[in-house]
Amino acid sequence: MPNIESAIKRVRTNEAANIRNASQASSMRTAVKKFEEAVAAGADNANELYQAAVKAIDMAESKGLIHKNKAARDKSRLAKKLAK
């Protein structure tokens, strides 16, 4: 544990940010997984789940959780699955 006050505060803020980031990344992965399962099952709501997954990916990208190229690659792969 750090002794300096600013370092102690930095530990606290890093823990809070880590929790937020993990939650955001988890929800993104869940949205993508739901879409992929719906497409595999031939569900009717695949379009809605696609939109939700793309939104989750865009939000993760805007918050710096994933790189912009990874976001573009993931969205492209989802669109390809939707088109099949």
Secondary structure, 3 states (H helix, E strand, C coil): CCCCHHHHHHHHHHHHHHHHHHHHHHHHHHHHHHHHHHHHHCCCCHHHHHHHHHHHHHHHHHCCCCCHHHHHHHHHHHHHHHHC
